[in-house]
């Protein structure tokens, strides 16, 4: 298993779009440095792909954010994804 640490939304989006079929675990942080987009925006990419049936395998999703409001938003999307599986 290979682990990749991604610290901004653009790198996440690129990695997700080119490798989603190989990804089996993601842990989200809400605050991604100086980027205007957050971990919430990143999890929404995954939710969209589950919604449209693009993802056919289970991915373990976790949130490790210390930002309580951001973590709550991310965890809500994770729960929505679990309901769609």
MARFIKE-938002 format. One record per residue: residue in one letter; x, y, z of N, C-alpha, C, O, CB in turn; residue number from 1. Coordinates in Angstrom, 3 decimals, m for minus. Each point is the difference from the previous one (the first is absolute). Glycine has a CB too. Example, Ala and Ser with C-alpha at 12.3 -4.5 7.8 and 13.67 -1.06 7.14 Angstrom:
<recs>
> a_13.190_m5.690_7.800_m0.890_1.190_0.000_0.900_1.200_0.000_1.036_m0.019_0.665_m2.928_m1.154_0.581_1 $
> s_1.542_2.223_m1.966_0.820_1.190_0.060_m0.770_1.090_0.730_0.509_1.108_0.169_0.675_m1.736_m2.314_2 $
</recs>
This chain:
<recs>
> x_0.845_m1.169_0.000_m0.845_1.169_0.000_0.897_1.241_0.000_0.966_0.089_0.758_m2.828_m1.337_0.465_1 $
> x_1.529_2.174_m2.065_0.734_1.259_m0.095_m0.837_1.115_0.616_m1.207_0.078_m0.230_2.400_m0.864_m1.863_2 $
> x_m0.552_1.644_2.872_m0.696_1.145_0.583_0.525_1.274_m0.652_1.207_0.178_m0.169_m1.544_m1.404_2.372_3 $
> x_m0.576_2.092_m2.558_0.350_1.300_m0.571_m0.644_1.076_0.850_m1.200_m0.054_0.269_1.390_m0.907_m2.609_4 $
> x_0.588_1.929_2.761_m0.533_1.130_0.757_m0.219_1.148_m0.986_0.907_0.400_m0.729_0.284_m1.124_2.889_5 $
> x_m2.401_1.232_m2.160_m0.370_1.091_m0.898_m0.457_1.167_0.861_m0.832_m0.168_0.893_0.168_m1.435_m2.771_6 $
> x_1.202_2.772_1.613_m0.236_1.136_0.889_m0.810_1.138_m0.618_m0.170_1.045_0.627_2.284_m1.647_0.449_7 $
> x_m2.618_0.412_m2.298_m0.848_1.044_m0.577_m1.032_m0.626_m0.924_0.154_m1.132_m0.457_1.726_2.799_0.616_8 $
> x_m2.922_m0.915_m0.421_m1.135_m0.510_m0.768_0.384_m0.358_m1.433_m0.405_m1.051_m0.496_m1.096_2.432_1.918_9 $
> x_2.261_m0.541_m2.086_0.345_m0.275_m1.401_0.761_m1.304_m0.150_m0.268_m0.770_m0.923_0.332_3.214_0.497_10 $
> x_0.882_m2.703_1.321_0.728_m1.269_m0.051_m0.928_m1.173_0.294_0.124_m1.065_m0.605_1.973_2.248_1.306_11 $
> x_m3.031_m0.981_0.235_m0.964_m1.061_0.280_m0.847_m0.291_m1.231_m0.156_m1.157_m0.388_0.104_1.832_2.805_12 $
> x_m0.492_0.364_m3.029_m0.874_m0.188_m1.157_0.748_m0.718_m1.125_m0.550_m0.906_m0.626_m0.739_2.983_1.253_13 $
> x_2.519_m1.687_m0.885_0.798_m0.649_m1.041_0.220_m1.475_0.340_m0.215_m0.877_m0.837_1.352_3.073_0.323_14 $
> x_m0.708_m2.458_1.742_0.266_m1.377_0.412_m1.268_m0.832_m0.031_0.025_m1.145_m0.451_1.856_1.943_1.879_15 $
> x_m2.984_m0.246_m0.958_m1.273_m0.713_0.016_m0.434_m0.355_m1.428_m0.353_m1.149_m0.268_m0.299_2.355_2.393_16 $
> x_0.675_m0.249_m3.023_m0.483_m0.243_m1.364_0.861_m1.002_m0.765_m0.497_m0.685_m0.893_m0.417_2.992_0.891_17 $
> x_2.182_m2.397_0.339_0.894_m0.901_m0.733_0.234_m1.340_0.695_0.554_m0.914_m0.611_0.530_2.929_m0.301_18 $
> x_m1.492_m2.153_2.170_0.317_m1.218_0.752_m1.156_m0.556_0.814_0.212_m0.912_0.799_2.083_1.733_m0.702_19 $
> x_m3.501_m0.314_m0.264_m1.112_m0.385_0.876_m0.241_m1.504_0.051_m0.447_m0.519_1.023_m0.571_2.708_m1.525_20 $
> x_1.306_m2.884_m0.574_m0.251_m1.443_m0.019_0.979_m0.773_0.883_m0.244_m1.164_0.316_m0.656_1.418_m2.624_21 $
> x_2.001_0.379_2.708_1.007_m0.656_0.826_m0.044_0.425_1.470_0.657_m0.612_0.842_0.751_0.469_m2.869_22 $
> x_m2.159_1.159_2.326_m0.023_0.557_1.359_m0.948_m0.812_0.868_m1.130_m0.283_m0.397_1.654_2.590_m0.487_23 $
> x_m0.051_m2.686_2.086_m0.856_m0.769_0.897_m0.145_0.628_1.389_m0.764_m0.502_0.825_1.452_m1.520_m2.077_24 $
> x_0.039_3.115_1.522_m0.108_0.672_1.291_0.345_1.479_m0.175_0.979_0.348_m0.661_m0.389_m2.494_1.892_25 $
> x_m1.412_3.011_m0.628_0.283_1.443_0.011_m0.373_0.540_1.375_m1.071_m0.295_0.531_0.655_0.511_m3.045_26 $
> x_1.316_0.577_3.076_m0.278_0.712_1.245_0.065_1.496_m0.307_0.992_0.492_m0.538_m0.037_m2.391_1.989_27 $
> x_m2.012_2.603_m1.107_m0.140_1.406_m0.371_0.317_0.952_1.137_m0.354_m0.243_1.154_m1.352_m0.449_m2.778_28 $
> x_2.374_1.768_1.281_0.149_1.159_0.869_m0.845_1.096_m0.641_m0.060_0.083_m1.227_2.435_m0.740_2.042_29 $
> x_m3.014_1.480_m0.033_m0.817_1.063_m0.580_0.853_1.136_m0.539_m0.208_0.452_m1.126_m1.619_m1.053_2.697_30 $
> x_2.772_1.059_m0.790_0.789_1.172_m0.360_1.228_m0.437_m0.801_0.864_m0.719_0.502_m1.670_1.947_1.567_31 $
> x_0.862_m0.780_m3.318_1.073_m0.416_m0.904_0.938_1.156_m0.298_0.168_0.379_m1.159_m1.684_m2.089_0.155_32 $
> x_2.113_2.260_2.014_0.975_1.071_m0.188_m0.653_1.275_m0.493_m1.041_0.411_0.513_2.770_m2.119_m0.991_33 $
> x_m1.127_2.327_m0.508_m0.472_1.286_m0.516_m1.012_m0.142_m1.130_m0.410_0.995_m0.597_2.590_m0.040_1.246_34 $
> x_m2.579_m2.169_m0.940_m0.927_m0.247_m1.099_m1.401_0.504_0.362_m0.416_m0.097_1.155_1.778_m1.913_m1.862_35 $
> x_m2.075_2.539_m0.263_m1.379_0.443_0.235_m0.946_m1.177_0.152_m1.055_0.131_0.621_1.527_1.941_m1.912_36 $
> x_m0.113_m3.215_0.737_m0.836_m1.183_0.130_0.511_m0.835_1.162_1.174_0.058_0.365_m1.700_m0.048_m2.841_37 $
> x_m0.384_m0.786_3.045_0.298_m0.735_1.229_m0.154_m1.501_m0.208_m0.310_m0.471_m1.095_m0.449_2.441_2.441_38 $
> x_0.985_m2.703_m0.264_m0.249_m1.434_m0.025_m1.460_m0.313_m0.285_m0.318_m1.059_m0.540_2.193_0.746_2.139_39 $
> x_m2.762_1.230_m1.237_m1.420_m0.184_m0.328_m0.193_m0.029_m1.514_m0.753_m0.833_m0.505_0.087_1.989_2.650_40 $
> x_1.324_m0.272_m2.871_m0.095_m0.006_m1.457_0.542_m1.305_m0.572_m0.528_m0.521_m0.982_0.745_3.020_0.963_41 $
> x_0.837_m3.021_0.635_0.596_m1.253_m0.467_m0.962_m1.178_0.195_m0.179_m0.806_m0.913_2.463_1.716_1.459_42 $
> x_m2.897_m1.015_0.623_m0.926_m1.109_0.245_m1.215_0.099_m0.910_m0.592_m1.018_m0.357_1.365_0.901_2.737_43 $
> x_m1.149_1.337_m2.757_m1.137_0.169_m0.914_0.300_m0.571_m1.391_m0.916_m0.455_m0.684_0.249_2.511_1.959_44 $
> x_1.928_m2.038_m1.699_0.367_m0.653_m1.264_m0.307_m1.488_0.062_m0.539_m0.580_m0.943_2.340_2.288_0.565_45 $
> x_m1.448_m2.310_1.500_m0.234_m1.431_0.166_m1.491_m0.290_0.069_m0.476_m0.961_m0.604_2.670_0.731_1.796_46 $
> x_m2.931_1.055_m0.460_m1.452_m0.198_0.098_m0.639_0.059_m1.380_m0.875_m0.807_m0.314_0.879_1.809_2.619_47 $
> x_0.420_m0.069_m3.117_m0.551_0.131_m1.357_0.258_m1.270_m0.811_m0.887_m0.473_m0.710_1.243_2.968_0.800_48 $
> x_0.843_m3.042_0.012_0.319_m1.208_m0.756_m0.798_m1.202_0.495_m0.413_m0.831_m0.809_2.701_1.737_0.403_49 $
> x_m2.515_m1.018_1.714_m0.873_m1.058_0.505_m1.424_0.201_m0.504_m0.658_m0.954_m0.415_2.104_0.718_2.459_50 $
> x_m1.915_1.461_m2.008_m1.371_0.315_m0.422_m0.231_m0.378_m1.465_m1.065_m0.504_m0.357_1.004_2.380_2.030_51 $
> x_1.063_m1.628_m2.514_m0.127_m0.287_m1.435_0.439_m1.413_m0.373_0.030_m0.344_m1.182_0.341_2.753_0.764_52 $
> x_m0.033_m3.229_1.406_0.365_m1.390_m0.256_1.386_m0.177_m0.601_0.306_m1.063_m0.541_m2.695_0.626_0.236_53 $
> x_3.223_1.454_0.391_1.350_m0.080_m0.565_0.894_m0.866_0.885_0.914_m0.656_m0.498_m1.198_2.935_m0.547_54 $
> x_0.030_m2.285_2.334_0.780_m0.797_0.938_m0.779_m1.278_0.291_m1.156_0.046_0.423_2.236_2.029_0.605_55 $
> x_m0.436_m3.208_m1.259_m0.678_m1.274_0.232_0.609_m0.783_1.161_m0.511_m1.063_0.354_m0.056_1.006_m2.773_56 $
> x_1.642_0.557_3.015_0.621_m0.705_1.123_m0.104_0.853_1.262_m0.134_1.222_m0.057_1.723_m2.411_m1.516_57 $
> x_m1.522_0.504_2.710_m0.067_0.715_1.276_1.341_0.673_0.289_1.065_m0.585_m0.203_m2.789_m1.055_1.068_58 $
> x_1.648_2.845_m0.401_1.168_0.750_0.433_m0.236_0.350_1.470_m1.043_0.549_0.353_1.516_0.398_m2.712_59 $
> x_0.488_m1.265_3.201_m0.118_0.369_1.405_0.264_1.494_0.122_1.053_0.487_m0.412_m0.330_m2.804_1.184_60 $
> x_m1.675_3.034_m0.211_0.085_1.450_0.126_0.055_0.386_1.467_m0.741_m0.536_0.824_m0.506_0.834_m2.985_61 $
> x_2.130_0.636_2.478_0.213_0.420_1.375_0.217_1.513_0.006_0.390_0.588_m1.008_0.608_m2.853_1.645_62 $
> x_m1.255_2.877_0.503_0.285_1.422_0.171_0.879_0.170_1.238_m0.344_m0.474_1.083_m1.857_1.136_m2.193_63 $
> x_3.332_0.013_0.945_0.910_0.241_1.123_0.146_1.496_0.306_0.943_0.404_0.680_0.284_m2.504_m1.287_64 $
> x_m2.139_2.903_0.116_0.092_1.449_0.148_m0.214_0.447_1.438_m0.880_m0.510_0.695_0.086_0.741_m3.032_65 $
> x_1.602_0.720_2.774_m0.169_0.611_1.324_m1.000_1.149_m0.033_m0.349_0.544_1.048_2.691_m1.193_m0.487_66 $
> x_m2.803_1.021_m1.735_m0.988_1.062_m0.165_m1.377_m0.620_0.239_m0.469_m0.761_m0.847_1.941_2.050_m0.823_67 $
> x_m2.139_m0.992_2.790_m1.247_m0.698_0.332_m1.128_0.229_m1.000_m0.748_m0.930_m0.301_1.416_1.125_2.657_68 $
> x_m0.804_0.995_m2.864_m1.068_0.274_m0.970_0.318_m0.696_m1.320_m0.867_m0.636_m0.600_0.373_2.865_1.702_69 $
> x_1.729_m2.104_m1.544_0.411_m0.659_m1.247_m0.102_m1.508_0.103_m0.456_m0.656_m0.936_1.981_2.555_0.470_70 $
> x_m1.102_m2.462_1.601_m0.078_m1.449_0.196_m1.452_m0.475_m0.034_m0.295_m1.052_m0.567_2.405_1.128_1.935_71 $
> x_m3.002_0.680_m0.774_m1.422_m0.371_m0.005_m0.542_m0.030_m1.427_m0.758_m0.902_m0.358_0.476_1.917_2.647_72 $
> x_0.664_m0.042_m3.094_m0.458_0.037_m1.401_0.548_m1.198_m0.777_m0.733_m0.648_m0.747_0.624_3.168_0.841_73 $
> x_1.391_m2.810_0.084_0.612_m1.139_m0.696_m0.647_m1.305_0.456_m0.326_m0.855_m0.823_2.502_2.120_0.620_74 $
> x_m2.360_m1.417_1.507_m0.603_m1.233_0.513_m1.431_m0.191_m0.486_m0.438_m1.135_m0.187_1.894_1.327_2.188_75 $
> x_m2.183_0.884_m2.205_m1.356_m0.118_m0.541_0.033_m0.549_m1.420_m0.826_m0.839_m0.360_0.080_2.750_1.804_76 $
> x_1.682_m1.451_m2.242_0.121_m0.513_m1.377_0.434_m1.468_0.030_m0.492_m0.804_m0.791_1.078_3.123_m0.063_77 $
> x_0.322_m2.670_1.751_0.411_m1.405_0.119_m1.219_m0.870_0.320_m0.157_m1.076_m0.577_2.470_1.779_1.359_78 $
> x_m3.163_m0.254_0.117_m1.219_m0.755_0.319_m0.928_m0.097_m1.209_m0.608_m1.045_m0.231_0.795_1.797_2.615_79 $
> x_m0.301_0.325_m3.153_m0.826_m0.039_m1.216_0.540_m1.025_m0.988_m0.769_m0.738_m0.616_0.171_3.153_0.942_80 $
> x_1.910_m2.461_m0.478_0.614_m0.978_m0.907_m0.279_m1.418_0.479_m0.339_m0.868_m0.804_2.140_2.521_0.218_81 $
> x_m1.664_m1.895_1.876_m0.245_m1.349_0.543_m1.431_m0.460_m0.293_m0.229_m1.183_m0.249_1.918_1.620_2.068_82 $
> x_m2.644_0.481_m1.792_m1.390_m0.336_m0.280_m0.207_m0.391_m1.469_m0.906_m0.772_m0.313_0.212_2.339_2.140_83 $
> x_1.525_m1.039_m2.720_m0.153_m0.257_m1.441_0.676_m1.286_m0.448_m0.302_m0.519_m1.075_0.185_2.962_0.730_84 $
> x_1.017_m2.954_1.149_0.749_m1.206_m0.406_m0.892_m1.187_m0.112_0.464_m1.092_m0.330_1.538_1.977_1.417_85 $
</recs>
